[in-house]
């Protein structure tokens, strides 16, 4: 089946009407306006957007430059990365943040129009690809990626979520173009289509899968971490802006580092702050951005992420959204290296926090961690009315998920959670005597 909406129409999103303030400029030589494009609800960019804005760190860094100029930051919020790219190539946005696939389109579009951009830092990443998830309706009979053959699947063409769908289908031996009817839709439209039954599944990026699962409007079908391929969000800047105002860009990256430190030190407070600004439930924000969340936040540009970006080019080329992309010339970590100083090398050497089970007690400003998912279940069973949210890592991929939405397997006295039914079934098939059990049964066994 052919996609209902063509790749060409998806590319047309990059030509949205251009509005907003101009780029960094000083009309009288003393006042400089810096325009930052961000996506408030793409919550793995918060250290370069929503959270950073609320903390005021960028403005403070600009005021500390001591260059005799007055600075104003114009924050512009968008639903996706496409309009940010359109505004950047028109010279109307200086700095923007978006996911890995949109970053490649940003690079390609900038080069095509003679307005090159550069990837200057990373916001949130997951080394296995867990930031993207394919979900189905709660009562859907679909149980694995194989069941999508011949079905209608909503996604956003040109996004990392579409890349996850394409790769998952390919690994299952299903032609992404002929084997499914792909509906090219914005996340909110796709969520509505799933609820209405006009889409059989939805492949989307953070925070949509977690939000729909939390709301009881969807269940996970495929954990993007099954691909074991990194996915991330990053910060892009216009090349001319970076060259003309390196101190301003460095101030932004220093502020991003401060916001990252704040998020890692105060994950609950950060989740509450982002929730207030976006309207998303704090419990969903924490699923991705928490102490052991699906995303790890670090501005450093890791070689593994750059390699993954290169591998993503083929997906966009196949969708006719880009031609070849010179990733090496697009990536420019000079500014973030200077901004972070000696800590940069230490950050590259460090990795994601180990997966852990967490409970967010009602009324608490801190979460509680548990050595095993079973220990978490025992706590939840004893405090059913005192738990705001409970999170457990998938037994095979490490992807964090809501405990009451996970697929549970009992293997003797051990209780194991999985994001998707297929991975749970694979474990059961490989471990004689184990079996899938309902969440209520898992709670009973733990208590």
Secondary structure, DSSP 8 states (H G I E B T S, - for coil): ---SS-HHHHHGGGG----S--SSB-TTSSEEEEEEEE-TTSGGGGGGTHHHHHHTHHHHHHHTT-SS-EEEEEEEE-SSSHHHHHHHHTTS-SEEEEEHHHHHHHHHHHHHTT--EEEEEEEEEETT-TTEEEEE-TT----SGGGGTT-EEEE-TTSHHHHHHHHHHHHTT--TTTTSEEEE--HHHHHHHHHHTS-SEEEEETTHHHHHHHTTS-EEEEEGGGG---EEEEEEEEHHHHHH-HHHHHHHHHHHHHHHHHHHH-HHHHHHHHHHHH---HHHHHHHHSTT-S-EE--S--HHHHHHHHHHHHHHHHTTS-S---HHHHB--HHHHHHHTTHHHHHHH-------EEEEETT-SS-EEESSHHHHHHHHHH-GGGEEEEEEE-TTT--EEEGGGSEEEEETTEEEEESSHHHHHHHHHHSTT-EEE-HHHHHHHH-
